[in-house]
């Protein structure tokens, strides 16, 4: 996808991978609605892009609808929707708590899936468009302590696998599978959270996403180490089990 002149929505834009992506995107003459749960300033100099910050709680359907209405009002359409917002719990699974489970699924699953379908419904004019969703390497390999988070990311992966068969010709869905990223994402998960190994920077992940957009990829796996590890573990499942057991021992 050529990003010049594109109308872009980026969620989770205030920190981590989202902020790193925004820094990359401002190098293009584009319109960008930068969305986050909390108010933030999106001042990047120099910037070729027109950036419009928006505060929204994307765990609510009404807020996602408001985001789309706002984007249509301000930009007249959306060519690229990057559903990057998400969060994690790091915990042992406790007593059954519907609201606890519902909160993470609303943000990590319902919101990006709903946005992907709305993007399809918007584009009945044969104009090319793209949806990018930040999944996780945990889509493939769950890590103890992240049971609910792993479940949300696996749900995205299965949705994408089927959804691509139903996409109209000009539409594209790209999923991104980062390994642990060195941001405050893990500290937000529960206060003091061990960073899974291996890890990479948000800037590196953002650059791999940009390369994936440029080359019209369906998926981006930023970590070569993980790709090799996962290829081996699919043949020798013992490696995956050993990795999981290491992190299970770290659980409080």
C-alpha angles and dihedrals in degrees: 000000000000105000097199111117093002126145107231137187117196121184126199086030101152100073148007119008091352094057091044089052092049090054088054095045096053088070088075129072094246142124113250130187104200111201131194139157092244130045113266142165118249100196113150122166125229097027130165092188132083104234122199114187117212130185114215140152101228092190086080123075091216090057093051089049089049090051092053092046090049092050093050091048095047101035106017092236146356123256098172127027115188109194099196102141115113145124141206141222119217107198149103110270105261134185117333107282116174094187092052092054093041093054096059094041091051093057102031100037117010095046099051093039091049090048092049091054092045089052090054091049091050094055109065092129098078091250113146117249139166137211119201120194124189106226121162143238082253086074084080104027122031117215120212110253091035100069097134093039092050089049092054093051093046088052090056091052095052092045092053092048092059099030093061090065089058099045117117115245097266095045128096135184120200122188122200121210109195122179117222109320123210099241135105088274092102095044088055091052093076111331103267109033128167112242109235117237129274105037136178139191126269089234091058092049090049092052091051090051091051090051089050091053092048091052097041094240124178092212140017123205104184096189118075088187091058093046091054093043093049093048089053094043092053087061097034105032090184090081091059092048092050091051091051093047092053091058093041088062090056093059113114 
